[in-house]
């Protein structure tokens, strides 16, 4: 078989990666498509019974806004409210206001909102737990509030780059009838509905450290706006409470004051516009809602009860005195849209899947209540006809099998038959009650039976529409899976070919190499491969997906214990008199291996206990909770400073212990000492109060740190290979002028490999240090010590690899770094829930909102540990090259480069490819699972992001090492030409 050249290896690897990217893109856009929506807006036809051809959008000229408003009121037959104030309190859990499980909220929460609680207790307000659909982030929740539609799962990605909402919605419907609208607060509304607001003052929702000004910017306009009567709809979107949660969690000391602030706003609106309504300005309805809830640590995005428990509070309705103040009435968040549409005599948005909230229509007459149910039924029937093209209920026979007490019809048959049966039954009962034709019943309340029939149809239709998975293009999914499988096969084949070729050639080069090491399978090697099987099997369990951190901690610690066992087998302790014998003579290398593994196990155990990760057990005690409770902000700040000082010390020591030129080491160390001291300055001066918004000075300091770190790292990477001779120690430099010189220092016989080793070590060190400094700046203060431990793990891992020689296969050592990187990912508090993504750090050093920059910082924070493991491969290549430089023979430099660079890059790509393909197949198999959108889909987004992380890390490692090798080779070639020319001149 022909040799696998470096060029062929590169081409095949890039081909495999490209095929994988194409396959992943096809699958993602096939499995997570944008949900199809009926185009256009509802009009007068919404107030007429649907026909078989009513699914199509009939474009017709609408009358002027004033006449259109009157037409809607006439056709609806419902008395509308005249003005609406929609108050959105971002992130407010309903249980803060309504309690939970029939119990009132905690005492401090009740005392924080006395006026709102009095409204509920006196029957002047009615509240609901409005269940939000995942993903629980702002933009898709606002869409659900105004359109009644449940958006696609990928809306979580679009949340950071909001586009105008083109689907049918309440805001556009209000605009069509000539309403004047005012918006104050979250600028997401301005992006969703550009040009529709008469007045507006938007604020960014992403600067989460601002808990004060972001709300004062809304409330400062209130007195003036409440005194005006030139608007019909006013939207107030308060962000401060959500920001308080992100910074300090549910139990933050700022939560009660923020609730008091919101209560004062409710009081101001109620006393000014509802209690003192002037007759010539009509009736005003105040609706207080939240877009989502929050977890105990203040995050959101997932599907837990705490995150989906949003609030819906109606103030200004009549006849709600019998409603319990601490009600556990639960509705869906999408139910708000049809409720508001009917309360204001508007057409229900076309794509609404919600049903009206009955208690909010308690002030209407019975015939008007039935009319509201009828309009809601017509709208859902139209949507059903769009989803089921064969559905036609015209001429459908009336079903007489009805429960006389509930009005529920016993409908069987196909889906279309069941829907038509339920609808025609409700329609017949409605018409019978209206005509007082009750001859078909011997007893019972005809009105309640008709209401029950409508509610049954609405409930079943809404549930089916809400849970119905969008039709997936299985051809697209199939092509995507096939492409990813093909890519995985290509990468694994390349890895196997490399193993066969590289280890086969090494036996030829090294005559005294123990062939048993090449052929024998050790327990650590078998387990490293078995880990893949463990991970693949665990992916099929939703509980294991939620608690995946336990698997990574187990496999990383177990693999380290197996390596410790392997080292102990080589240890010669028969005549050892004391512990110092472990680090001398034949035991020297084994002793350092043992010490390194022990340190890795200890640091790994501390990281394991730092955060109680996962989804179900996050409330259990851990080190981070104990530290936060023990000392608060002052202890965390001291911890940050200690971690920063220790990191700077360790980084400089690790650079100085290598055999490099001292002056060059001093210059390089100074380049990274400067940003390190700036990070410490930022911690000391600008983190006194974690609740304060970032100042201009703090932002400028962070931007300076970004700039210095960027230039230092890039400068060293680009310039160092050209100045590689400056790194060589003095003893080796004297011998570089003649390769044939003899002497005891074998390292100097191979100047190209020595320079490659030195450059790779320094560049790898620069990558690791700059990345960890960035993490000390961006991560939550409680994570400063885990970042230090992760850095320590990398250094100790390099120490182990240096002393292991050829005892371990390269792919085993690379696998250890990969597994420790994934364990560190969860040790920093991450999980497979979107709620654990740290949003707060994504805006450090950004003076104005930028979706791209914030997204990059969020990615860096989330994948700090896996990226650190990938970047450490540059230093790993340098460490392992020492084993070959010391050999008394000249190995082919290209073969050595292919081995040292190919194994880390191919192994990372192959491991990720196996996990990606496996989880893709699991996701297809679980497409109808109950937790497909709450557990498996968020996990797949994390898998996709991890794939991007591997791509970036491997690209950096490969580009760096290849660039360094080419520059050094070019320099050696030029030196050779120069030597030849000098010789000819002398001749």
C-alpha positions, -999 to +999 in steps of 0.1 A: +000+000+000+013+034-009+023+058+018-002+083+031+016+115+024+010+147+043-007+163+013-031+134+009-038+133+046-046+170+046-069+167+015-088+137+028-092+153+063-105+185+048-129+165+026-142+146+055-148+178+075-165+195+046-188+165+040-196+166+078-204+203+077-227+198+047-244+168+063-249+186+096-263+217+079-288+195+060-299+177+091-302+208+113-324+227+088-344+196+081-350+186+118-354+222+130-372+239+102-390+273+105-426+264+112-449+270+082-473+299+088-504+310+070-495+342+051-514+374+053-535+389+081-570+380+093-597+404+081-635+405+081-636+369+070-625+359+105-660+367+117-677+344+093-679+306+094-651+290+075-657+272+042-637+246+024-619+272+003-613+296+032-578+284+038-566+304+009-557+340+015-582+363-003-566+397-008-593+423-006-592+460+000-599+469+035-619+501+045-601+530+062-590+523+098-620+540+115-645+522+094-626+489+098-627+493+136-665+498+135-669+469+111-650+446+134-671+456+164-703+450+144-692+416+130-678+404+163-709+412+184-687+417+214-683+450+233-646+460+232-623+477+256-610+511+243-574+512+255-548+486+264-517+489+286-495+458+282-469+457+310-442+431+304-421+423+335-392+403+319-384+370+338-411+373+365-421+339+377-459+337+383-453+321+417-438+353+429-473+368+426-497+339+428-479+314+449-474+277+441-494+246+448-522+265+464-498+283+488-492+320+488-458+334+478-431+338+504-438+366+529-411+389+516-426+386+481-461+393+493-448+424+512-429+435+482-461+438+461-488+450+485-509+469+459-510+440+434-519+416+462-547+439+473-561+439+438-561+401+437-576+398+471-604+424+464-614+408+431-601+437+410-576+415+392-574+380+380-542+361+376-530+330+359-499+308+357-493+311+319-472+281+308-446+292+283-433+269+256-395+263+253-372+278+244-379+303+272-361+333+258-376+367+252-381+370+214-401+338+208-421+344+239-431+379+227-441+364+194-463+339+212-479+367+233-490+387+202-496+359+176-507+329+197-483+308+177-455+285+190-423+293+171-397+270+159-370+256+183-342+275+165-359+308+176-334+306+205-307+314+180-327+342+164-332+357+199-299+376+195-307+389+160-344+398+160-360+404+127-394+420+119-424+397+126-442+392+093-469+368+106-504+378+117-503+394+151-522+417+175-498+447+171-504+448+133-541+443+138-542+472+162-523+493+137-547+484+109-577+498+128-559+531+134-547+527+169-518+549+181-492+530+199-464+538+224-436+515+234-412+520+263-386+494+272-370+464+255-360+474+220-370+439+208-404+453+202-390+479+179-372+452+159-403+430+157-426+459+147-405+486+130-423+518+122-456+510+140-451+530+172-460+567+175-435+572+203-409+549+216-379+547+238-361+514+235-333+499+257-311+469+250-321+438+268-286+423+268-266+445+292-276+423+321-256+441+347-278+472+344-307+466+369-315+503+376-313+526+346-329+501+323-362+504+342-359+541+351-357+548+314-392+533+311-408+548+343-396+583+337-420+586+308-450+572+327-464+604+343-465+622+310-479+593+290-506+586+316-517+622+313-520+619+275-550+605+256-534+604+222-526+567+223-546+536+224-520+510+232-490+514+255-464+487+259-441+488+289-413+462+289-393+462+322-360+443+320-345+450+355-360+420+373-346+396+346-312+412+350-314+409+388-320+372+383-291+367+359-267+383+383-280+371+417-306+344+411-341+342+425-331+350+460-310+380+451-311+408+477-323+431+449-353+410+440-377+424+467-368+461+459-373+454+422-407+439+429-416+469+450-407+491+420-429+471+397-458+472+422-455+510+423-459+511+385-490+489+387-504+512+414-497+543+393-514+529+362-544+516+381-551+547+400-545+571+370-562+552+342-585+526+355-600+539+387-603+575+374-614+567+338-631+596+321-663+587+302-652+602+270-620+582+269-636+547+273-624+517+293-588+508+298-575+473+304-542+467+321-525+433+314-494+424+333-475+395+318-440+380+319-423+363+290-408+335+310-397+326+346-362+318+359-343+290+376-329+293+411-297+308+397-317+333+376-312+318+341-337+307+316-341+291+282-350+255+292-383+237+299-383+234+337-414+245+357-395+275+371-386+287+336-420+281+319-440+296+348-449+330+334-475+354+347-508+367+331-526+393+352-557+411+340-566+443+358-597+463+349-622+435+342-655+434+359-672+405+379-640+387+390-647+390+428-652+353+432-618+344+418-593+333+445-563+356+449-538+327+451-552+308+422-535+279+406-554+284+374-531+275+346-533+285+310-510+284+281-491+316+272-505+314+237-540+318+252-533+355+258-534+364+221-570+351+213-582+365+246-570+400+239-582+398+203-617+391+214-617+415+243-609+443+217-631+429+189-602+421+166-597+391+143-578+363+160-543+360+144-543+333+117-516+311+132-529+312+168-531+278+185-544+292+218-579+293+233-596+321+250-594+324+288-631+320+299-630+340+332-619+372+314-653+372+296-673+370+328-687+405+322-704+394+290-739+381+284-743+343+277-749+348+240-717+369+238-697+343+256-708+317+231-700+341+203-665+344+216-661+306+217-675+304+182-650+329+168-622+311+185-634+278+170-637+292+135-601+304+137-587+271+149-608+252+123-592+273+095-558+265+109-568+228+110-579+230+074-545+244+065-527+216+083-551+189+071-560+197+035-587+171+033-606+185+063-641+197+053-669+199+078-695+212+054-726+188+054-710+167+082-738+149+100-746+159+136-734+134+162-761+127+188-739+107+212-734+135+237-728+136+275-758+155+287-739+171+316-706+181+299-716+185+263-686+162+253-694+143+221-681+107+218-664+111+185-643+084+169-628+077+135-600+094+116-585+126+128-605+146+102-637+129+113-630+135+150-624+173+145-655+177+123-676+157+148-665+179+177-670+211+157-704+203+143-716+192+177-706+225+193-721+244+164-754+225+166-757+230+204-750+267+200-776+271+174-801+250+194-796+272+224-799+304+204-832+292+189-843+277+222-848+244+204-842+220+232-864+191+222-834+168+218-827+170+256-846+156+284-827+176+311-796+196+317-784+232+312-784+238+275-760+267+278-734+249+298-736+219+275-729+241+245-700+258+263-687+223+272-689+212+236-670+243+224-643+239+251-638+202+241-633+211+205-610+240+213-590+219+238-584+190+214-577+212+184-553+234+204-534+205+219-530+188+185-518+220+168-494+228+196-477+195+198-478+186+161-443+183+149-437+202+117-435+178+088-398+170+084-383+165+049-370+129+055-351+130+023-331+160+036-326+142+069-315+111+052-289+129+031-276+147+062-272+114+082-255+096+052-231+125+048-222+126+085-217+088+085-195+090+054-175+117+070-171+097+102-159+067+081-133+088+063-119+103+095-117+069+113-101+053+082-075+080+081-068+075+118-064+037+114-041+041+084-020+065+104-017+041+133-007+013+109+018+034+090+034+054+118+039+026+143+050+003+115+078+027+104+088+034+140+097-003+144+121+001+115+137+032+128+141+021+164+157-012+166+156-015+203+120-005+206+099-030+225+076-045+199+052-057+226+044-021+234+032-018+198+011-049+197-001-054+232-034-038+243-033-023+277-063-018+299-062+020+296-063+017+258-093-006+259-111+017+283-104+048+263-122+031+234-149+017+256-157+053+267-172+059+233-195+030+237-206+042+272-213+077+258-233+064+228-254+041+250-262+068+275-275+092+248-307+072+245-318+081+281-333+115+288-321+113+324-285+105+314-286+134+289-297+158+317-270+145+340-242+139+315-216+155+337-215+123+358-204+103+328-175+126+319-163+129+355-164+091+358-146+083+325-119+109+331-111+098+366-113+061+358-089+065+328-065+084+351-067+056+377-059+030+350-029+051+339-018+052+376-021+014+378+000+011+347+027+034+361+027+014+394+033-018+375+066-004+361+076+010+395+106-008+411+101-006+448+117-037+461+146-019+476+131+015+480+140+029+514+122+062+512+099+083+490+127+101+474+138+069+456+107+074+434+123+103+417+158+089+411+174+062+390+152+039+371+121+051+390+126+088+380+102+089+351+077+065+368+077+087+399+069+119+380+042+100+361+027+088+394+029+123+410+013+139+379-017+115+379-023+120+416-024+157+411-048+153+382-071+131+403-071+156+432-078+186+409-104+166+391-122+158+423-122+194+434-137+204+400-163+177+403-175+191+436-173+228+426-207+229+408-236+205+413-243+204+376-270+189+355-307+197+355-323+177+384-298+181+412-286+216+409-300+225+443-277+200+462-248+215+482-215+221+464-184+242+469-196+272+449-228+275+470-209+272+502-184+299+492-212+323+481-231+318+514-200+320+536-185+352+524-205+368+497-190+393+472-159+400+493-149+364+495-155+359+458-133+389+450-105+376+472-108+342+455-105+359+421-074+378+431-058+347+446-066+326+415-052+354+393-020+357+412-015+320+413-022+317+376+004+344+367+030+327+389+024+293+375+024+305+339+057+323+343+073+294+361+061+269+335+077+290+308+110+294+326+116+257+334+119+248+297+154+249+281+151+282+264+171+314+261+166+334+294+164+368+277+138+356+253+118+340+281+119+373+300+106+393+270+078+368+263+068+366+299+066+404+302+042+404+272+018+383+291+025+397+326+011+431+315-024+418+305-024+396+336-018+426+359-046+445+340-070+416+347-061+419+384-067+456+382-101+451+367-110+426+394-099+450+422-115+482+408-145+472+389-160+443+406-168+458+440-205+455+431-215+428+408-249+444+404-236+477+390-236+483+353-203+484+335-188+519+336-169+535+307-136+531+325-143+494+331-152+489+294-121+507+282-099+486+305-114+454+292-110+465+256-073+473+264-069+438+278-085+423+247-061+443+224-029+435+244-037+398+246-046+397+209-015+414+197+008+395+220-006+361+210-008+369+173+026+385+173+043+356+190+026+331+167+036+349+135+070+362+144+085+335+166+093+310+139+113+336+120+132+345+152+134+309+165+172+311+170+166+336+198+149+308+218+178+283+217+198+279+248+234+290+247+248+254+248+228+244+218+234+276+198+271+269+198+265+236+180+238+247+155+265+259+131+276+224+123+252+195+124+280+169+123+295+180+155+299+154+182+291+159+218+271+146+247+241+168+241+221+148+216+194+175+214+216+197+193+220+172+165+186+181+151+184+219+149+151+219+129+133+196+153+147+215+183+135+248+169+101+233+161+099+220+197+109+254+212+085+274+190+056+250+195+061+251+232+061+289+235+032+294+211+012+267+229+020+284+262+009+317+248-024+302+236-031+285+269-022+316+290-042+341+269-072+318+269-071+314+306-067+351+312-097+358+290-117+332+311-106+349+344-120+381+329-153+367+314-163+339+337-185+344+368-163+352+399-171+318+414-154+301+385-120+318+389-106+289+409-119+262+385-102+281+357-069+279+377-074+242+383-080+236+346-048+254+338-030+234+364-044+202+349-030+211+315+005+218+329+005+186+350-008+167+320+021+179+300+045+169+328+030+134+327+033+132+289+069+143+290+079+116+314+057+089+298+079+086+267+066+058+246+048+040+274+015+052+262+002+055+226-003+091+215-040+087+209-046+076+245-029+107+259-049+129+235-081+112+246-072+119+282-070+156+274-103+155+255-121+137+283-107+161+310-118+190+288-153+177+287-154+171+324-141+206+329-169+219+307-195+206+332-173+216+362-177+252+352-215+249+358-226+241+323-252+215+315-273+204+285-300+229+294-300+263+276-307+279+310-271+275+322-256+296+294-239+326+310-254+357+294-239+382+318-203+377+308-211+380+270-212+418+272-180+425+292-160+450+273-186+458+247-197+495+246-226+490+222-247+459+215-233+437+189-249+403+182-218+389+166-194+400+194-218+390+222-223+356+205-185+350+203-180+359+239-209+337+250-194+308+230-160+314+246-174+313+281-195+282+275-167+262+258-138+274+279-126+240+290-130+220+257-112+248+238-084+249+264-080+211+258-078+216+221-054+246+223-031+226+246-023+203+217+002+228+204+022+225+236+016+187+236+032+184+202+063+202+215+065+180+246+062+147+227+088+158+201+114+158+229+112+120+229+122+118+193+148+145+193+167+125+219+168+094+198+203+085+183+189+083+148+175+107+123+138+101+117+120+115+087+108+150+098+076+147+077+068+113+093+074+128+127+052+159+119+025+136+105+025+116+137+027+145+162+002+167+144-020+141+128-029+121+158-042+150+180-061+166+151-076+134+137-084+119+171-103+151+181-122+151+148-129+114+150-142+114+186-164+143+179-177+128+147-186+095+164-206+114+191-222+137+165-234+108+143-246+088+173-266+116+187-280+125+153-294+089+151-307+091+187-325+124+179-342+108+149-353+078+170-365+101+197-384+125+174-417+115+189-404+113+225-422+134+251-389+152+259-377+157+223-379+195+225-370+200+262-341+175+265-329+159+233-331+190+211-312+214+234-285+186+238-282+185+200-276+222+198-248+217+224-234+189+202-234+212+172-217+239+192-191+214+204-185+204+168-178+240+160-154+242+190-135+211+177-133+226+142-119+259+156-094+242+179-081+217+153-078+245+127-057+266+151-035+237+161-029+225+125-024+260+111+001+269+138+022+238+136+022+237+098+031+274+096+059+270+121+073+239+103+072+256+069+089+287+081+116+267+099+121+245+068+124+276+046+149+291+069+170+259+069+168+258+032+180+294+028+208+287+053+218+257+032+219+278+000+239+304+018+265+278+031+268+264-004+274+298-019+300+306+007+319+273+000+319+280-038+333+315-032+361+301-011+369+275-038 
